Amino acid sequence: MLRWVIPLLILANGAAAAANLGVFGPTPASGPRDSAPLARQIHPERLSVRPIVASESVDVPVVGGPVSDPAVQSTPLAQ
């Protein structure tokens, strides 16, 4: 019943390999490359790390502080 699927997949695989090798002509991605992404790259030598001061922090959790009870309401299950 599905014997025709295997030859079809083999043909599709061959066509994809041929297209990848450039048999049908150059791919659109093989054209001139855009240099704008290279200009927008982040240079690690230009980055600086500084500590966060309290006035700049918004929702910084306090590590080791008391944990508040969650706002969850629960009732026992009826059996």
Long-range contacts (C-beta under 8 A, 24 or more apart in sequence): none
